[in-house]
Amino acid sequence: MKLPSIDFKELLEDFKTLDPRDPGLWPPLPRIVILLGFFAALLLVAWWFGWSSQFDDLSGKQQQEVRLKDDWLRMKKQAVNLEEHRKQLAEIDRSFGALLRQLPSKAEMETLLIDINQAGLGRGLQFDLFKPGNEVAKDFYAELPITVKVNGSYHDLGAFTGDIAKLSRIVTLNDIEIISGKDNVLAMTAVAKTFRYLDEEELAKVKKEKAAQPKGGKK
C-alpha cells in the first residue's frame, strides 16, 4: 500500500490561512499536524515532570532485584551446606584442641626445658650453651627461644635432632649452624623454639594491649 504524498508547500499555505477563532473550518491536514504536535508536547511534559524519575526508580528497583536474587542464591547455598560446614568446624575445633594440648602450660615449661637438655645429654653431647631468651606473646600462645650450642659426632647430633622432633611438646630447631672441629667432633649452634599456651589472665592482657593500639598502625 502506497502512502499518500504530502505537499509541504500547500500545507504551509494552509497554516497561513488558519483562523484561530474558528478551528472547525481548518483543513484536515493542519488539524492532524497540530494534534500530533500537541500530543508530542504532552508526552514531552509528562516525561520531564514524571516519567523520567519513574524510569530511574524502575531501573534502581531492577538492579536491587538482581542483588536480592544473588543474595538469596548465596544464602540458599550456605543453608544447603550448613551441616557440612558444621562438621568441618567441629573437625577444626578437634584439631586445634589436639594442637593446643601439645603446648605446655607456664608451670610445665621448666620440665620441657629439662627434657630438651636431657635429650642432648642422653646422646652424649656436650652443652657449651643453653640459654633461654625472652618470651614473645602471640594471640593465644607464647614463644620461647632457646639458644643452644652442643658438641658431638655427626651421628649423635642427628639423633639429638630426631629426639627433639619426637618430644610430646612442640619444639622446633631454627638457624642451625654446624662447624667441624678436631677428631670428627662437630659444633652445632641452633635456636630451639618452644611454645606454651597463655592462661586466661595473660590472654586478657594481650587483648587489652591490642585494643589499646591505634588503628592503622602498630604499637
N, CA, C and O of each residue as an XYZ file, in Angstrom:
876
protein
N       0.848     -1.196      0.000
C       0.000      0.000      0.000
C       0.884      1.247      0.000
O       1.783      1.400      0.826
N       0.596      2.128     -0.954
C       1.411      3.327     -1.095
C       0.831      4.455     -0.257
O      -0.352      4.772     -0.377
N       1.661      5.068      0.597
C       1.220      6.166      1.444
C       1.032      7.421      0.606
O       1.789      7.672     -0.332
N       0.003      8.217      0.956
C      -0.197      9.459      0.193
C       0.943     10.433      0.435
O       1.461     10.548      1.547
N       1.323     11.130     -0.626
C       2.397     12.116     -0.504
C       1.858     13.409      0.099
O       0.682     13.744     -0.048
N       2.754     14.130      0.784
C       2.363     15.384      1.442
C       3.001     16.545      0.691
O       4.212     16.582      0.471
N       2.161     17.478      0.309
C       2.642     18.697     -0.346
C       2.908     19.724      0.745
O       1.985     20.393      1.209
N       4.171     19.850      1.158
C       4.520     20.742      2.262
C       4.255     22.208      1.916
O       3.951     23.010      2.799
N       4.371     22.558      0.635
C       4.094     23.934      0.241
C       2.626     24.271      0.440
O       2.265     25.337      0.940
N       1.802     23.330      0.033
C       0.358     23.532      0.232
C       0.015     23.536      1.714
O      -0.836     24.305      2.162
N       0.698     22.652      2.488
C       0.447     22.601      3.928
C       0.831     23.925      4.586
O       0.142     24.400      5.488
N       1.938     24.517      4.128
C       2.368     25.799      4.676
C       1.353     26.890      4.356
O       1.080     27.749      5.194
N       0.791     26.859      3.146
C      -0.221     27.845      2.770
C      -1.477     27.673      3.604
O      -2.137     28.646      3.968
N      -1.804     26.388      3.909
C      -2.988     26.147      4.750
C      -2.801     26.732      6.142
O      -3.739     27.280      6.721
N      -1.584     26.617      6.683
C      -1.324     27.172      8.012
C      -1.431     28.696      8.021
O      -1.835     29.296      9.018
N      -1.062     29.314      6.893
C      -1.119     30.780      6.824
C      -2.566     31.281      6.836
O      -2.842     32.385      7.306
N      -3.465     30.479      6.328
C      -4.867     30.914      6.207
C      -5.723     30.441      7.366
O      -6.938     30.641      7.340
N      -5.141     29.824      8.380
C      -5.931     29.325      9.503
C      -6.501     30.480     10.317
O      -5.831     31.477     10.586
N      -7.768     30.305     10.698
C      -8.427     31.291     11.555
C      -8.447     30.724     12.968
O      -9.201     29.787     13.229
N      -7.630     31.266     13.911
C      -7.564     30.716     15.258
C      -8.890     30.819     16.003
O      -9.095     30.129     17.002
N      -9.823     31.705     15.508
C     -11.099     31.851     16.205
C     -12.122     30.808     15.774
O     -13.159     30.638     16.416
N     -11.814     30.101     14.660
C     -12.788     29.102     14.165
C     -12.042     27.845     13.717
O     -11.920     27.608     12.515
N     -11.517     26.998     14.693
C     -10.781     25.782     14.322
C     -11.604     24.780     13.543
O     -11.055     23.906     12.873
N     -12.911     24.901     13.627
C     -13.749     23.940     12.910
C     -13.636     24.050     11.410
O     -13.937     23.088     10.704
N     -13.207     25.202     10.894
C     -13.066     25.396      9.453
C     -11.664     25.067      8.946
O     -11.392     25.206      7.753
N     -10.766     24.630      9.844
C      -9.400     24.322      9.416
C      -9.389     23.095      8.505
O     -10.194     22.182      8.692
N      -8.503     23.064      7.541
C      -8.356     21.859      6.689
C      -7.910     20.660      7.537
O      -7.303     20.836      8.593
N      -8.212     19.448      7.073
C      -7.893     18.242      7.870
C      -6.406     18.087      8.165
O      -6.027     17.751      9.287
N      -5.557     18.332      7.156
C      -4.132     18.075      7.358
C      -3.510     18.989      8.421
O      -2.773     18.485      9.268
N      -3.762     20.292      8.423
C      -3.225     21.115      9.512
C      -3.756     20.701     10.875
O      -3.027     20.729     11.867
N      -5.034     20.316     10.923
C      -5.581     19.878     12.211
C      -4.840     18.631     12.730
O      -4.564     18.502     13.922
N      -4.526     17.710     11.784
C      -3.813     16.483     12.192
C      -2.399     16.828     12.680
O      -1.936     16.295     13.688
N      -1.713     17.740     11.943
C      -0.357     18.127     12.331
C      -0.357     18.792     13.699
O       0.480     18.478     14.546
N      -1.291     19.710     13.917
C      -1.368     20.401     15.210
C      -1.690     19.422     16.326
O      -1.129     19.512     17.418
N      -2.600     18.477     16.051
C      -2.958     17.477     17.062
C      -1.754     16.604     17.423
O      -1.514     16.313     18.595
N      -1.001     16.191     16.396
C       0.207     15.386     16.668
C       1.256     16.189     17.436
O       1.912     15.668     18.338
N       1.406     17.475     17.062
C       2.353     18.316     17.790
C       1.955     18.500     19.244
O       2.797     18.472     20.142
N       0.653     18.691     19.464
C       0.158     18.838     20.839
C       0.381     17.550     21.631
O       0.755     17.577     22.803
N       0.137     16.405     20.947
C       0.331     15.118     21.616
C       1.813     14.901     21.963
O       2.131     14.402     23.043
N       2.726     15.279     21.036
C       4.168     15.137     21.293
C       4.605     16.048     22.439
O       5.418     15.653     23.275
N       4.056     17.281     22.477
C       4.384     18.194     23.574
C       3.889     17.651     24.906
O       4.550     17.784     25.936
N       2.693     17.026     24.863
C       2.142     16.437     26.090
C       3.029     15.302     26.592
O       3.271     15.175     27.792
N       3.513     14.475     25.656
C       4.421     13.385     26.040
C       5.727     13.924     26.614
O       6.251     13.382     27.587
N       6.252     14.988     26.014
C       7.500     15.576     26.494
C       7.341     16.133     27.913
O       8.218     15.954     28.759
N       6.210     16.814     28.165
C       5.958     17.361     29.502
C       5.813     16.239     30.516
O       6.339     16.313     31.627
N       5.080     15.180     30.111
C       4.897     14.044     31.020
C       6.232     13.383     31.341
O       6.484     13.007     32.486
N       7.084     13.244     30.333
C       8.408     12.665     30.552
C       9.255     13.534     31.489
O       9.925     13.027     32.388
N       9.211     14.835     31.264
C      10.059     15.748     32.035
C       9.635     15.816     33.499
O      10.480     15.860     34.393
N       8.336     15.825     33.738
C       7.855     16.028     35.105
C       7.499     14.741     35.843
O       7.282     14.775     37.054
N       7.435     13.619     35.154
C       7.017     12.416     35.873
C       7.687     11.138     35.447
O       8.236     10.414     36.277
N       7.649     10.850     34.169
C       8.113      9.550     33.711
C       9.615      9.360     33.887
O      10.063      8.246     34.160
N      10.403     10.425     33.735
C      11.861     10.295     33.834
C      12.276      9.750     35.195
O      13.058      8.803     35.282
N      11.742     10.362     36.267
C      12.086      9.880     37.611
C      11.545      8.487     37.863
O      12.166      7.688     38.563
N      10.375      8.195     37.286
C       9.802      6.861     37.462
C      10.654      5.796     36.780
O      10.848      4.704     37.316
N      11.163      6.126     35.589
C      12.040      5.173     34.896
C      13.339      4.968     35.672
O      13.872      3.860     35.716
N      13.853      6.055     36.291
C      15.051      5.914     37.127
C      14.772      5.010     38.321
O      15.585      4.155     38.672
N      13.597      5.213     38.949
C      13.218      4.351     40.080
C      13.082      2.906     39.635
O      13.506      1.987     40.336
N      12.485      2.710     38.460
C      12.319      1.353     37.946
C      13.667      0.688     37.703
O      13.849     -0.488     38.017
N      14.631      1.453     37.133
C      15.963      0.907     36.902
C      16.636      0.524     38.213
O      17.279     -0.521     38.311
N      16.476      1.406     39.247
C      17.056      1.088     40.552
C      16.420     -0.148     41.168
O      17.113     -0.971     41.765
N      15.108     -0.281     41.028
C      14.413     -1.458     41.573
C      14.858     -2.730     40.862
O      15.001     -3.777     41.493
N      15.080     -2.642     39.545
C      15.541     -3.818     38.800
C      16.931     -4.244     39.256
O      17.200     -5.438     39.396
N      17.817     -3.275     39.489
C      19.151     -3.602     39.989
C      19.077     -4.198     41.393
O      19.803     -5.136     41.723
N      18.183     -3.634     42.219
C      18.002     -4.170     43.567
C      17.469     -5.600     43.509
O      17.853     -6.448     44.315
N      16.584     -5.857     42.552
C      16.048     -7.215     42.394
C      17.157     -8.209     42.057
O      17.186     -9.322     42.580
N      18.069     -7.793     41.177
C      19.184     -8.672     40.811
C      20.062     -8.958     42.032
O      20.472    -10.097     42.252
N      20.351     -7.905     42.833
C      21.173     -8.102     44.028
C      20.481     -9.022     45.031
O      21.120     -9.889     45.627
N      19.184     -8.832     45.215
C      18.444     -9.668     46.162
C      18.421    -11.121     45.702
O      18.519    -12.034     46.523
N      18.292    -11.340     44.398
C      18.321    -12.712     43.880
C      19.688    -13.351     44.127
O      19.777    -14.514     44.521
N      20.765    -12.569     43.889
C      22.111    -13.098     44.138
C      22.306    -13.420     45.621
O      22.878    -14.453     45.970
N      21.819    -12.513     46.501
C      21.930    -12.758     47.946
C      21.145    -14.002     48.343
O      21.600    -14.805     49.157
N      19.959    -14.148     47.756
C      19.112    -15.309     48.080
C      19.790    -16.608     47.645
O      19.783    -17.596     48.380
N      20.378    -16.601     46.443
C      21.055    -17.808     45.955
C      22.262    -18.142     46.829
O      22.515    -19.311     47.120
N      23.012    -17.110     47.250
C      24.171    -17.346     48.103
C      23.749    -17.910     49.456
O      24.365    -18.849     49.960
N      22.697    -17.338     50.043
C      22.231    -17.839     51.335
C      21.637    -19.237     51.214
O      21.734    -20.045     52.138
N      21.022    -19.516     50.066
C      20.466    -20.852     49.851
C      21.585    -21.894     49.788
O      21.469    -22.980     50.357
N      22.675    -21.546     49.085
C      23.816    -22.463     49.024
C      24.417    -22.685     50.403
O      24.794    -23.802     50.758
N      24.502    -21.601     51.181
C      25.038    -21.731     52.533
C      24.140    -22.608     53.393
O      24.624    -23.410     54.191
N      22.815    -22.450     53.224
C      21.882    -23.255     54.011
C      21.974    -24.729     53.631
O      21.895    -25.608     54.489
N      22.143    -24.993     52.318
C      22.250    -26.387     51.862
C      23.506    -27.035     52.438
O      23.486    -28.210     52.806
N      24.613    -26.262     52.520
C      25.887    -26.803     53.001
C      26.126    -26.541     54.488
O      27.235    -26.739     54.984
N      25.085    -26.093     55.201
C      25.251    -25.720     56.601
C      25.734    -26.892     57.438
O      26.646    -26.734     58.249
N      25.139    -28.062     57.257
C      25.516    -29.219     58.065
C      26.958    -29.627     57.792
O      27.687    -30.015     58.705
N      27.367    -29.535     56.519
C      28.749    -29.866     56.167
C      29.711    -28.869     56.799
O      30.776    -29.249     57.288
N      29.331    -27.582     56.789
C      30.167    -26.560     57.417
C      30.299    -26.816     58.919
O      31.370    -26.622     59.494
N      29.221    -27.247     59.543
C      29.266    -27.540     60.975
C      30.220    -28.695     61.265
O      30.971    -28.665     62.240
N      30.181    -29.711     60.406
C      31.078    -30.857     60.593
C      32.542    -30.414     60.440
O      33.413    -30.820     61.209
N      32.786    -29.569     59.424
C      34.149    -29.087     59.208
C      34.614    -28.238     60.395
O      35.764    -28.333     60.821
N      33.712    -27.409     60.921
C      34.072    -26.577     62.067
C      34.374    -27.432     63.292
O      35.308    -27.154     64.045
N      33.570    -28.478     63.482
C      33.815    -29.375     64.615
C      35.163    -30.079     64.463
O      35.880    -30.274     65.444
N      35.504    -30.460     63.230
C      36.788    -31.118     62.990
C      37.946    -30.160     63.229
O      38.980    -30.544     63.776
N      37.762    -28.896     62.810
C      38.793    -27.882     63.053
C      38.985    -27.673     64.546
O      40.113    -27.549     65.025
N      37.861    -27.635     65.289
C      37.959    -27.460     66.741
C      38.711    -28.622     67.385
O      39.520    -28.420     68.292
N      38.441    -29.837     66.914
C      39.144    -31.006     67.471
C      40.635    -30.943     67.142
O      41.482    -31.215     67.993
N      40.943    -30.578     65.888
C      42.357    -30.492     65.501
C      43.068    -29.396     66.278
O      44.205    -29.572     66.716
N      42.394    -28.265     66.446
C      43.002    -27.165     67.194
C      43.210    -27.558     68.656
O      44.226    -27.222     69.264
N      42.226    -28.279     69.210
C      42.369    -28.726     70.595
C      43.533    -29.680     70.761
O      44.255    -29.631     71.757
N      43.715    -30.567     69.757
C      44.838    -31.511     69.826
C      46.171    -30.775     69.757
O      47.108    -31.124     70.474
N      46.263    -29.762     68.903
C      47.497    -28.978     68.812
C      47.725    -28.176     70.088
O      48.855    -28.042     70.559
N      46.633    -27.643     70.640
C      46.771    -26.846     71.853
C      47.270    -27.693     73.019
O      48.012    -27.216     73.878
N      46.847    -28.966     73.036
C      47.289    -29.846     74.120
C      48.775    -30.165     74.017
O      49.382    -30.616     74.988
N      49.361    -29.933     72.854
C      50.794    -30.138     72.691
C      51.613    -28.971     73.234
O      52.835    -29.061     73.350
N      50.936    -27.885     73.562
C      51.642    -26.735     74.139
C      51.617    -26.853     75.658
O      50.554    -27.064     76.242
N      52.758    -26.721     76.296
C      52.783    -26.815     77.762
C      52.203    -25.563     78.401
O      52.119    -24.506     77.775
N      51.812    -25.701     79.635
C      51.381    -24.542     80.403
C      52.617    -23.838     80.957
O      53.743    -24.298     80.771
N      52.394    -22.732     81.632
C      53.505    -21.982     82.206
C      54.262    -22.828     83.238
O      55.486    -22.753     83.342
N      53.506    -23.635     83.999
C      54.135    -24.453     85.038
C      54.926    -25.613     84.447
O      55.844    -26.123     85.089
N      54.580    -26.037     83.225
C      55.237    -27.192     82.607
C      56.470    -26.803     81.790
O      57.196    -27.681     81.323
N      56.715    -25.515     81.612
C      57.832    -25.088     80.786
C      59.173    -25.539     81.339
O      60.058    -25.927     80.577
N      59.330    -25.495     82.633
C      60.605    -25.911     83.228
C      60.895    -27.370     82.927
O      62.033    -27.739     82.637
N      59.842    -28.212     82.998
C      60.012    -29.640     82.691
C      60.422    -29.827     81.235
O      61.260    -30.675     80.928
N      59.833    -29.036     80.339
C      60.164    -29.144     78.923
C      61.611    -28.744     78.671
O      62.294    -29.387     77.873
N      62.085    -27.710     79.325
C      63.480    -27.296     79.163
C      64.423    -28.399     79.637
O      65.472    -28.631     79.036
N      64.041    -29.079     80.723
C      64.851    -30.207     81.213
C      64.854    -31.334     80.193
O      65.887    -31.967     79.973
N      63.688    -31.595     79.556
C      63.604    -32.654     78.543
C      64.528    -32.364     77.363
O      65.172    -33.273     76.840
N      64.593    -31.102     76.945
C      65.470    -30.739     75.821
C      66.926    -30.956     76.211
O      67.719    -31.487     75.433
N      67.260    -30.543     77.409
C      68.632    -30.712     77.886
C      68.991    -32.195     78.007
O      70.085    -32.607     77.622
N      68.064    -32.992     78.543
C      68.320    -34.419     78.716
C      68.418    -35.137     77.375
O      69.130    -36.134     77.253
N      67.695    -34.626     76.355
C      67.789    -35.233     75.024
C      69.213    -35.131     74.496
O      69.709    -36.054     73.851
N      69.869    -34.007     74.769
C      71.249    -33.855     74.327
C      72.218    -34.670     75.153
O      73.116    -35.310     74.606
N      72.049    -34.655     76.463
C      72.942    -35.418     77.331
C      72.792    -36.911     77.096
O      73.757    -37.669     77.192
N      71.548    -37.329     76.782
C      71.321    -38.750     76.527
C      72.032    -39.253     75.286
O      72.270    -40.453     75.151
N      72.372    -38.350     74.380
C      73.114    -38.733     73.173
C      74.604    -38.468     73.336
O      75.357    -38.549     72.365
N      75.032    -38.155     74.539
C      76.464    -37.951     74.790
C      76.982    -36.629     74.278
O      78.185    -36.474     74.069
N      76.099    -35.675     74.074
C      76.539    -34.369     73.586
C      76.985    -33.493     74.746
O      76.510    -33.630     75.873
N      77.901    -32.599     74.444
C      78.381    -31.659     75.454
C      77.790    -30.285     75.166
O      77.953    -29.746     74.071
N      77.098    -29.718     76.166
C      76.482    -28.395     76.009
C      77.484    -27.312     76.380
O      77.970    -27.260     77.509
N      77.784    -26.453     75.418
C      78.575    -25.262     75.693
C      77.670    -24.075     76.033
O      78.094    -23.124     76.690
N      76.404    -24.149     75.570
C      75.480    -23.042     75.829
C      74.050    -23.569     75.814
O      73.660    -24.320     74.920
N      73.297    -23.176     76.791
C      71.863    -23.481     76.843
C      71.204    -22.262     77.502
O      71.113    -22.177     78.727
N      70.742    -21.311     76.657
C      70.311    -20.017     77.168
C      68.891    -19.676     76.691
O      68.705    -19.277     75.541
N      67.899    -19.829     77.564
C      66.531    -19.390     77.199
C      66.492    -17.872     77.041
O      67.100    -17.134     77.815
N      65.764    -17.429     76.022
C      65.632    -15.991     75.788
C      64.346    -15.447     76.396
O      63.765    -16.061     77.290
N      63.908    -14.293     75.909
C      62.684    -13.667     76.401
C      61.468    -14.193     75.647
O      61.509    -14.363     74.428
N      60.407    -14.445     76.364
C      59.175    -14.925     75.744
C      58.556    -13.821     74.880
O      58.643    -12.633     75.191
N      57.927    -14.262     73.781
C      57.206    -13.342     72.895
C      55.753    -13.783     72.870
O      55.451    -14.883     72.408
N      54.853    -12.947     73.356
C      53.426    -13.293     73.419
C      52.784    -13.090     72.055
O      52.955    -12.050     71.418
N      52.029    -14.120     71.610
C      51.263    -14.051     70.367
C      49.782    -13.975     70.721
O      49.424    -13.562     71.824
N      48.909    -14.379     69.774
C      47.467    -14.269     70.001
C      47.001    -15.125     71.174
O      46.299    -14.644     72.064
N      47.399    -16.404     71.168
C      46.925    -17.292     72.235
C      48.062    -18.133     72.820
O      47.818    -19.014     73.645
N      49.277    -17.871     72.407
C      50.414    -18.628     72.901
C      51.626    -17.714     73.056
O      51.643    -16.581     72.574
N      52.631    -18.239     73.741
C      53.894    -17.516     73.917
C      55.021    -18.353     73.305
O      55.031    -19.580     73.406
N      55.948    -17.673     72.683
C      57.081    -18.327     72.027
C      58.340    -18.077     72.853
O      58.652    -16.940     73.209
N      59.058    -19.168     73.152
C      60.281    -19.057     73.948
C      61.468    -19.553     73.128
O      61.557    -20.747     72.844
N      62.381    -18.664     72.742
C      63.583    -19.098     72.024
C      64.677    -19.515     73.004
O      64.867    -18.891     74.048
N      65.390    -20.579     72.650
C      66.485    -21.074     73.490
C      67.705    -21.244     72.600
O      67.690    -22.039     71.660
N      68.738    -20.513     72.891
C      69.978    -20.644     72.128
C      70.808    -21.788     72.709
O      71.147    -21.793     73.892
N      71.127    -22.760     71.847
C      71.913    -23.915     72.313
C      73.151    -24.072     71.449
O      73.140    -23.774     70.255
N      74.222    -24.549     72.082
C      75.443    -24.887     71.359
C      75.963    -26.185     71.948
O      76.315    -26.258     73.125
N      76.004    -27.224     71.093
C      76.399    -28.553     71.561
C      77.524    -29.083     70.684
O      77.658    -28.699     69.522
N      78.325    -29.964     71.254
C      79.418    -30.609     70.537
C      79.194    -32.119     70.541
O      78.771    -32.690     71.546
N      79.484    -32.764     69.401
C      79.349    -34.205     69.328
C      79.590    -34.699     67.928
O      79.925    -33.921     67.035
N      79.421    -35.997     67.730
C      79.629    -36.595     66.408
C      78.416    -36.304     65.515
O      77.347    -35.902     65.975
N      78.637    -36.524     64.244
C      77.558    -36.296     63.274
C      76.358    -37.177     63.600
O      75.216    -36.720     63.555
N      76.612    -38.414     63.922
C      75.528    -39.360     64.229
C      74.766    -38.912     65.472
O      73.535    -38.942     65.488
N      75.487    -38.495     66.515
C      74.832    -38.094     67.761
C      74.026    -36.805     67.585
O      72.955    -36.650     68.171
N      74.548    -35.888     66.779
C      73.795    -34.660     66.522
C      72.503    -34.966     65.768
O      71.453    -34.400     66.071
N      72.585    -35.870     64.777
C      71.380    -36.258     64.038
C      70.358    -36.926     64.937
O      69.160    -36.664     64.829
N      70.842    -37.808     65.843
C      69.944    -38.482     66.779
C      69.303    -37.475     67.728
O      68.135    -37.619     68.089
N      70.056    -36.460     68.133
C      69.550    -35.425     69.032
C      68.399    -34.644     68.373
O      67.363    -34.409     68.995
N      68.595    -34.252     67.126
C      67.522    -33.522     66.424
C      66.295    -34.406     66.250
O      65.166    -33.919     66.311
N      66.508    -35.715     66.030
C      65.380    -36.631     65.932
C      64.636    -36.758     67.253
O      63.407    -36.822     67.272
N      65.375    -36.793     68.357
C      64.747    -36.867     69.676
C      63.936    -35.606     69.977
O      62.871    -35.672     70.591
N      64.453    -34.465     69.539
C      63.721    -33.209     69.740
C      62.378    -33.263     69.010
O      61.353    -32.828     69.536
N      62.400    -33.808     67.782
C      61.168    -33.892     66.995
C      60.153    -34.856     67.616
O      58.951    -34.716     67.391
N      60.625    -35.829     68.391
C      59.737    -36.834     68.975
C      59.192    -36.426     70.342
O      58.381    -37.149     70.921
N      59.620    -35.293     70.860
C      59.108    -34.856     72.154
C      57.591    -34.675     72.092
O      57.041    -34.336     71.044
N      56.926    -34.902     73.217
C      55.463    -34.781     73.252
C      55.015    -33.340     73.076
O      53.870    -33.085     72.703
N      55.899    -32.408     73.339
C      55.593    -30.992     73.159
C      56.258    -30.479     71.890
O      57.239    -31.054     71.418
N      55.725    -29.405     71.345
C      56.238    -28.847     70.091
C      57.531    -28.086     70.360
O      57.564    -27.141     71.148
N      58.600    -28.521     69.683
C      59.894    -27.838     69.745
C      60.459    -27.819     68.329
O      60.504    -28.855     67.665
N      60.883    -26.664     67.868
C      61.474    -26.557     66.533
C      62.909    -26.060     66.651
O      63.236    -25.275     67.541
N      63.756    -26.525     65.744
C      65.150    -26.074     65.688
C      65.302    -25.121     64.508
O      64.936    -25.454     63.381
N      65.837    -23.947     64.769
C      65.944    -22.915     63.752
C      67.376    -22.360     63.721
O      68.137    -22.489     64.681
N      67.713    -21.738     62.585
C      69.020    -21.080     62.435
C      70.167    -22.034     62.807
O      71.078    -21.665     63.548
N      70.107    -23.255     62.283
C      71.123    -24.262     62.610
C      72.431    -23.953     61.870
O      72.437    -23.659     60.675
N      73.505    -24.027     62.598
C      74.840    -23.828     62.024
C      75.773    -24.889     62.601
O      75.877    -25.042     63.818
N      76.445    -25.614     61.720
C      77.337    -26.701     62.151
C      78.756    -26.406     61.667
O      78.983    -26.111     60.494
N      79.695    -26.494     62.593
C      81.111    -26.252     62.280
C      81.907    -27.503     62.671
O      81.750    -28.035     63.770
N      82.746    -27.950     61.770
C      83.556    -29.139     62.064
C      84.747    -28.768     62.938
O      85.321    -27.687     62.803
N      85.113    -29.692     63.846
C      86.253    -29.468     64.724
C      87.244    -30.618     64.631
O      87.306    -31.307     63.613
N      88.006    -30.824     65.673
C      89.014    -31.879     65.675
C      88.378    -33.232     65.990
O      87.344    -33.319     66.652
N      89.030    -34.287     65.492
C      88.648    -35.669     65.805
C      87.177    -35.943     65.474
O      86.465    -36.599     66.234
N      86.742    -35.426     64.319
C      85.362    -35.651     63.849
C      84.289    -35.133     64.807
O      83.150    -35.601     64.782
N      84.650    -34.186     65.634
C      83.675    -33.571     66.540
C      83.099    -32.332     65.856
O      83.832    -31.486     65.344
N      81.779    -32.249     65.863
C      81.082    -31.113     65.250
C      80.483    -30.223     66.338
O      80.046    -30.696     67.387
N      80.479    -28.937     66.056
C      79.855    -27.975     66.959
C      78.596    -27.425     66.277
O      78.671    -26.815     65.210
N      77.463    -27.647     66.898
C      76.198    -27.189     66.319
C      75.610    -26.075     67.185
O      75.458    -26.218     68.398
N      75.283    -24.963     66.526
C      74.586    -23.852     67.180
C      73.204    -23.731     66.556
O      73.067    -23.762     65.333
N      72.186    -23.593     67.385
C      70.818    -23.503     66.883
C      69.971    -22.736     67.886
O      70.350    -22.540     69.040
N      68.810    -22.309     67.403
C      67.808    -21.683     68.265
C      66.622    -22.628     68.336
O      65.879    -22.798     67.368
N      66.460    -23.237     69.504
C      65.306    -24.111     69.722
C      64.141    -23.250     70.185
O      64.255    -22.497     71.153
N      63.016    -23.370     69.481
C      61.836    -22.598     69.864
C      60.761    -23.545     70.385
O      60.396    -24.521     69.729
N      60.272    -23.238     71.562
C      59.155    -23.990     72.119
C      58.038    -23.018     72.440
O      58.240    -21.804     72.475
N      56.879    -23.558     72.670
C      55.696    -22.716     72.791
C      54.850    -23.177     73.980
O      54.866    -24.350     74.353
N      54.131    -22.256     74.552
C      53.183    -22.594     75.605
C      51.933    -21.758     75.417
O      51.986    -20.657     74.869
N      50.811    -22.287     75.875
C      49.585    -21.513     75.748
C      49.471    -20.519     76.887
O      49.978    -20.747     77.985
N      48.804    -19.422     76.610
C      48.624    -18.374     77.599
C      47.428    -18.690     78.493
O      46.411    -19.198     78.022
N      47.554    -18.390     79.768
C      46.411    -18.576     80.661
C      45.425    -17.421     80.456
O      45.691    -16.493     79.693
N      44.291    -17.493     81.144
C      43.226    -16.515     80.925
C      43.681    -15.093     81.253
O      43.325    -14.145     80.553
N      44.449    -14.953     82.296
C      44.927    -13.627     82.671
C      45.848    -13.054     81.602
O      45.772    -11.870     81.274
N      46.728    -13.911     81.056
C      47.650    -13.455     80.008
C      46.903    -13.143     78.716
O      47.224    -12.177     78.024
N      45.899    -13.969     78.394
C      45.092    -13.704     77.199
C      44.376    -12.363     77.313
O      44.322    -11.596     76.352
N      43.822    -12.086     78.501
C      43.145    -10.811     78.713
C      44.115     -9.639     78.546
O      43.752     -8.591     78.013
N      45.336     -9.830     79.000
C      46.338     -8.772     78.875
C      46.686     -8.519     77.412
O      46.814     -7.370     76.989
N      46.842     -9.616     76.627
C      47.158     -9.472     75.200
C      46.029     -8.745     74.479
O      46.280     -7.854     73.667
N      44.774     -9.126     74.776
C      43.637     -8.472     74.125
C      43.567     -6.994     74.495
O      43.243     -6.146     73.663
N      43.874     -6.704     75.745
C      43.837     -5.314     76.198
C      44.899     -4.483     75.481
O      44.643     -3.347     75.083
N      46.094     -5.057     75.317
C      47.172     -4.343     74.630
C      46.819     -4.120     73.157
O      47.117     -3.065     72.598
N      46.184     -5.117     72.529
C      45.799     -4.949     71.125
C      44.722     -3.883     70.981
O      44.741     -3.086     70.043
N      43.773     -3.880     71.934
C      42.702     -2.884     71.878
C      43.243     -1.473     72.069
O      42.673     -0.508     71.559
N      44.351     -1.356     72.809
C      44.937     -0.044     73.076
C      45.772      0.478     71.906
O      46.116      1.659     71.856
N      46.095     -0.421     70.960
C      46.907      0.001     69.819
C      46.087      0.916     68.918
O      44.901      0.662     68.708
N      46.698      1.987     68.374
C      45.956      2.870     67.462
C      45.617      2.147     66.170
O      46.397      1.330     65.682
N      44.451      2.452     65.620
C      44.015      1.833     64.362
C      44.909      2.288     63.218
O      45.316      3.447     63.140
N      45.200      1.343     62.337
C      46.020      1.650     61.179
C      47.500      1.598     61.414
O      48.283      1.902     60.513
N      47.910      1.212     62.624
C      49.339      1.119     62.906
C      49.576      0.248     64.094
O      48.647     -0.067     64.838
N      50.816     -0.151     64.288
C      51.188     -0.990     65.396
C      51.712     -0.148     66.534
O      52.212      0.962     66.354
N      51.574     -0.728     67.722
C      52.017     -0.024     68.913
C      53.515      0.093     68.942
O      54.072      0.662     69.881
